[in-house]
Amino acid sequence: MDLSTIEGLNLTPEQQASIMTAHQTGIDAATTGLVNKNNELLGEKKAAMQNVNDQNEALEQARQVATKAEEERLKLAGDVEGLKSHYEGQLAEATATANAAAEKANAALLSRDKGSVLNDALSLIHDDYKDLAKAQLSNMLKIGYNDQGEAITTFEHNGEVVANNVGEFKSWAGEQSAFKKILNGVDSSGANTAQSRGSASVTNKPYSEMSLQEQIAHNKNVKPLRN
């Protein structure tokens, strides 16, 4: 900030320097305050997360102690059936936990892989129709996994597989009346829109009224006479 450029403000160089120093001090103080507040909030968040982790760990330790105590009580009492039920309950709980974790991981993997392929398919669609086509493409798109854990992609229509990847889907969609109208660069007849309009304009104009570019295009389309 240059105080000398302010009309009507007559300050000595010393006064200007004093004001600028105070101004900078205020900025530095405000910046420091914001940094400290941000660090304080981050520290509180970290402490809260650590507190949650500590509580979860304490609950798990308490559960393990209670489980072990119940196991020892049943052993001392000679309760074979009770001990059997106890072990079965622990196995069922561990299995359920493992299955839930596996389902969560599989859902995340499926969401990632399907989202990636869906985005590639949507890139084929004109921007004006992307929102309308997204739900239909999502329903058509199926993601499976082979024994090696590799994603297997298929596009299904009316219960039949019509493509095994985005490239094959593009070829298939280009032959379908419902899709070729909304593919990028394709009009309802399946031809390039700009080219179709250009050809029509050249055909319908007298040669003398054509622009140079139109005459060149016209000459390319006219076959020479044979003797």
C-alpha positions as MATLAB code, in Angstrom:
seq = 'MDLSTIEGLNLTPEQQASIMTAHQTGIDAATTGLVNKNNELLGEKKAAMQNVNDQNEALEQARQVATKAEEERLKLAGDVEGLKSHYEGQLAEATATANAAAEKANAALLSRDKGSVLNDALSLIHDDYKDLAKAQLSNMLKIGYNDQGEAITTFEHNGEVVANNVGEFKSWAGEQSAFKKILNGVDSSGANTAQSRGSASVTNKPYSEMSLQEQIAHNKNVKPLRN';
ca = [
       0.000    0.000    0.000;
       1.528    3.306   -1.143;
       0.240    6.129    1.100;
       1.816    8.797   -1.105;
      -0.721    8.064   -3.853;
      -3.692    9.000   -1.649;
      -4.912   12.442   -2.697;
      -5.101   15.024    0.091;
      -3.065   12.927    2.533;
       0.096   14.859    3.356;
       2.336   12.689    5.499;
       6.030   12.824    6.139;
       8.100    9.762    5.186;
       8.444    8.991    8.897;
       4.675    9.072    9.398;
       4.111    6.860    6.372;
       6.683    4.376    7.659;
       5.039    4.339   11.102;
       1.591    3.693    9.628;
       2.888    0.929    7.352;
       4.675   -0.714   10.278;
       1.484   -0.683   12.350;
      -0.486   -1.989    9.374;
       1.944   -4.870    8.831;
       1.964   -5.639   12.550;
      -1.823   -5.966   12.471;
      -1.670   -8.281    9.462;
       1.012  -10.440   11.086;
      -0.988  -10.653   14.313;
      -4.158  -11.659   12.460;
      -2.273  -14.264   10.436;
      -0.632  -15.693   13.519;
      -4.002  -15.854   15.245;
      -5.544  -17.769   12.342;
      -2.611  -20.193   12.218;
      -2.798  -20.795   15.963;
      -6.573  -21.321   15.819;
      -6.192  -23.765   12.954;
      -3.509  -25.694   14.843;
      -5.729  -25.686   17.927;
      -8.657  -27.147   15.974;
      -6.424  -29.769   14.370;
      -5.105  -30.686   17.779;
      -8.622  -31.032   19.181;
      -9.668  -33.199   16.237;
      -6.606  -35.410   16.634;
      -7.243  -35.724   20.376;
     -10.907  -36.621   19.782;
      -9.963  -39.296   17.229;
      -7.344  -40.683   19.602;
      -9.944  -40.721   22.374;
     -12.338  -42.718   20.180;
      -9.557  -45.160   19.270;
      -8.607  -45.531   22.927;
     -12.238  -46.188   23.873;
     -12.639  -48.797   21.130;
      -9.420  -50.482   22.177;
     -10.519  -50.491   25.836;
     -13.902  -51.990   24.896;
     -12.203  -54.711   22.858;
      -9.852  -55.519   25.722;
     -12.781  -55.654   28.151;
     -14.656  -57.976   25.771;
     -11.653  -60.286   25.518;
     -11.251  -60.364   29.316;
     -14.953  -61.141   29.797;
     -14.799  -63.862   27.152;
     -11.756  -65.451   28.742;
     -13.326  -65.245   32.214;
     -16.490  -66.969   30.985;
     -14.387  -69.662   29.334;
     -12.486  -70.314   32.567;
     -15.716  -70.399   34.601;
     -17.235  -73.025   32.305;
     -14.064  -75.108   32.428;
     -13.956  -75.051   36.245;
     -17.641  -75.954   36.400;
     -17.109  -78.843   33.988;
     -19.929  -77.502   31.828;
     -19.034  -79.153   28.524;
     -22.214  -78.108   26.744;
     -21.897  -74.546   27.995;
     -18.263  -74.444   26.903;
     -19.240  -75.773   23.483;
     -21.912  -73.095   23.099;
     -19.420  -70.495   24.261;
     -16.920  -71.462   21.575;
     -19.634  -71.610   18.929;
     -20.758  -68.117   19.869;
     -17.206  -66.785   19.622;
     -16.759  -68.443   16.225;
     -20.063  -67.020   14.953;
     -19.129  -63.532   16.135;
     -15.676  -63.711   14.531;
     -17.179  -65.031   11.286;
     -19.801  -62.275   11.194;
     -17.126  -59.615   11.779;
     -14.922  -61.043    9.041;
     -17.837  -61.290    6.605;
     -18.888  -57.693    7.308;
     -15.344  -56.472    6.678;
     -15.131  -58.498    3.450;
     -18.490  -57.177    2.226;
     -17.423  -53.612    2.956;
     -14.154  -54.097    1.052;
     -15.929  -55.767   -1.876;
     -18.522  -52.987   -2.053;
     -15.777  -50.363   -2.131;
     -13.910  -52.258   -4.853;
     -17.066  -52.699   -6.939;
     -17.973  -49.029   -6.566;
     -14.505  -47.986   -7.696;
     -14.362  -50.303  -10.715;
     -17.925  -49.646  -11.836;
     -17.488  -45.906  -11.434;
     -14.345  -45.950  -13.583;
     -15.980  -47.873  -16.449;
     -19.190  -45.835  -16.188;
     -17.241  -42.603  -16.559;
     -15.521  -43.981  -19.663;
     -18.895  -44.931  -21.151;
     -20.401  -41.538  -20.317;
     -17.532  -39.840  -22.157;
     -19.079  -41.238  -25.351;
     -22.332  -39.381  -24.689;
     -22.997  -35.767  -25.666;
     -22.948  -33.445  -22.649;
     -26.635  -32.540  -23.113;
     -27.659  -36.162  -22.521;
     -25.145  -37.385  -19.927;
     -27.515  -37.010  -16.948;
     -30.322  -38.831  -18.763;
     -28.063  -41.643  -19.951;
     -26.218  -42.209  -16.659;
     -28.950  -44.281  -14.976;
     -29.503  -46.455  -18.058;
     -25.797  -47.065  -18.557;
     -25.390  -47.898  -14.866;
     -28.151  -50.501  -15.128;
     -26.609  -51.993  -18.267;
     -23.102  -52.141  -16.795;
     -22.192  -55.283  -14.862;
     -18.899  -55.825  -13.037;
     -17.754  -59.286  -11.960;
     -14.441  -60.762  -10.835;
     -12.544  -63.848  -11.965;
     -10.554  -66.213   -9.749;
      -7.546  -63.903   -9.953;
      -9.614  -60.974   -8.674;
      -9.545  -59.185  -12.030;
     -12.598  -57.126  -12.978;
     -14.792  -58.519  -15.766;
     -16.880  -55.883  -17.549;
     -20.067  -56.527  -19.529;
     -22.861  -54.365  -20.895;
     -26.269  -56.059  -20.984;
     -29.383  -55.072  -22.915;
     -32.683  -56.941  -22.653;
     -30.930  -59.721  -20.760;
     -28.217  -60.229  -23.384;
     -24.534  -59.277  -23.268;
     -23.943  -56.718  -26.025;
     -20.387  -55.641  -25.174;
     -17.437  -56.707  -23.051;
     -15.743  -53.322  -22.814;
     -16.345  -49.641  -23.562;
     -14.932  -49.929  -27.088;
     -17.356  -52.713  -27.991;
     -20.200  -50.774  -26.383;
     -19.392  -47.760  -28.561;
     -19.636  -49.888  -31.701;
     -22.895  -51.466  -30.545;
     -24.430  -48.145  -29.464;
     -23.613  -46.598  -32.842;
     -26.013  -49.080  -34.442;
     -28.868  -48.495  -31.998;
     -31.419  -45.781  -32.752;
     -31.834  -44.947  -29.058;
     -28.108  -44.364  -28.578;
     -26.695  -43.079  -31.849;
     -28.787  -39.927  -31.472;
     -26.911  -38.986  -28.296;
     -23.376  -40.138  -29.074;
     -20.744  -37.436  -29.457;
     -20.409  -36.233  -33.067;
     -23.331  -38.268  -34.410;
     -26.780  -37.081  -35.489;
     -29.995  -39.132  -35.688;
     -28.986  -40.637  -39.040;
     -25.659  -41.787  -37.661;
     -23.679  -39.363  -39.849;
     -21.450  -36.540  -38.765;
     -23.691  -33.530  -38.219;
     -21.352  -30.890  -39.610;
     -20.542  -32.974  -42.682;
     -24.211  -33.685  -43.386;
     -25.140  -30.012  -43.196;
     -22.173  -28.998  -45.321;
     -23.019  -31.470  -48.074;
     -26.633  -30.364  -48.127;
     -25.719  -26.696  -48.406;
     -23.325  -27.373  -51.291;
     -25.850  -29.531  -53.158;
     -28.690  -27.033  -52.930;
     -26.762  -23.914  -54.006;
     -26.043  -22.838  -57.607;
     -22.324  -23.071  -58.315;
     -22.060  -19.334  -58.973;
     -23.381  -18.569  -55.471;
     -21.015  -20.947  -53.680;
     -18.110  -19.726  -51.592;
     -14.595  -20.843  -52.503;
     -14.687  -23.556  -49.833;
     -18.074  -24.774  -51.056;
     -16.882  -24.854  -54.678;
     -13.846  -26.923  -53.639;
     -16.099  -29.352  -51.748;
     -18.467  -29.469  -54.720;
     -15.653  -30.221  -57.165;
     -14.466  -33.085  -54.979;
     -17.904  -34.648  -55.085;
     -18.373  -34.283  -58.873;
     -17.197  -37.282  -60.870;
     -15.356  -36.418  -64.139;
     -17.084  -37.278  -67.450;
     -15.685  -40.214  -69.349;
     -15.387  -40.170  -73.175;
];
